Amino acid sequence: MQRAGAAGALSAMGSDDARARPLTRRIGLLAACLAASLLGACAAMSVEECRSADWGEQGMRDALNGYPRARLQDIREACAEAGVVPNEALYLGGWNAGITRFCTPENGARWGRDGRAYLNSCPPQIEGGFLDRYRAGRQAYDAEQALRRLQGEQDRLQRQLGLSKDEAVRRQLRQQLRELDWRIAQARSDLDRAEWKLRLGR
């Protein structure tokens, strides 16, 4: 009877594993697609978009969104499922027009200040001015994020201080808050300096 019960339990476990495997595979596929999408390689365009695309406008739009020329290969792969071949000449014509509008120093500053990733899309001959201002904008963005993290930590410690009844704990929290005040002041100074450099174009 014990052997029969064990065999039944093993059979049930095997059945559960068999049911779980397809679900695991589906989850794995979804995770792979999500990871690929972060690299711009998963579903660059939908089937409907491929079939109705104005390739010149698509190239322009991709350039203005900071995508490099290699984006066209991602689109080819996505549209192959729809049986659509992108018009390379029209796409690259639009992309070339768009990238000259994207790769300006002014846009570099905005792109960096918004904390957006630069995908090395600018051609070498016009990249320098964009990249200098992008770095200045990104420095200001990073300084702002650092300040916000410290302010969040300050809020957390203040809440703990308000809730704690243990005087030793409260003393330790007050010390941490004093140290944090100094770090926040430094972070504000870093942000002000980064913003000043960004405004002056340095």
Residue pairs with C-beta under 8 A, 6 or more apart in sequence:
33 42
33 43
34 42
35 42
36 42
37 43
40 67
40 71
40 74
40 119
41 74
41 77
43 78
44 71
44 74
44 75
44 77
44 78
45 53
45 58
45 75
45 78
45 79
46 78
47 79
47 81
47 82
50 75
50 78
50 79
50 82
50 84
50 86
51 82
51 84
53 79
53 84
53 86
54 90
55 86
55 87
55 90
55 91
55 94
56 90
56 91
56 93
56 94
57 94
58 75
58 86
58 91
58 94
59 72
59 90
59 91
59 92
59 93
59 94
59 95
59 96
59 97
59 98
60 94
60 95
60 97
60 98
61 94
61 98
62 71
62 95
62 98
63 94
63 95
63 96
63 97
63 98
63 99
63 101
63 102
63 121
64 98
64 101
64 102
66 102
66 111
66 116
66 117
66 118
66 119
66 121
67 119
67 121
68 119
68 120
68 121
69 92
69 95
69 121
71 95
72 86
72 88
72 91
72 92
72 95
75 86
75 91
76 85
76 86
79 85
79 86
99 121
99 122
99 123
100 126
101 107
102 121
102 122
102 130
103 121
103 122
103 123
103 126
103 127
103 129
103 130
104 129
104 130
105 129
105 130
105 132
105 133
105 201
106 133
107 130
108 129
108 130
108 131
108 132
108 133
108 134
108 137
109 133
109 134
109 136
109 137
109 198
110 137
111 118
111 134
111 137
112 118
112 133
112 134
112 135
112 136
112 137
112 138
112 139
112 140
112 141
113 137
113 138
113 140
113 141
113 198
114 137
114 141
115 138
115 141
115 142
115 145
118 131
118 134
122 130
122 131
133 201
136 194
136 197
136 198
136 201
136 202
137 198
139 194
139 197
139 198
140 191
140 194
140 195
140 197
140 198
142 194
143 187
143 190
143 191
143 193
143 194
143 195
144 191
146 187
146 190
146 191
147 184
147 187
147 188
147 190
147 191
150 180
150 183
150 184
150 187
151 184
153 180
154 177
154 180
154 181
154 184
157 173
157 176
157 177
157 180
158 177
160 169
160 173
161 170
161 173
161 174
161 177
164 170
164 173
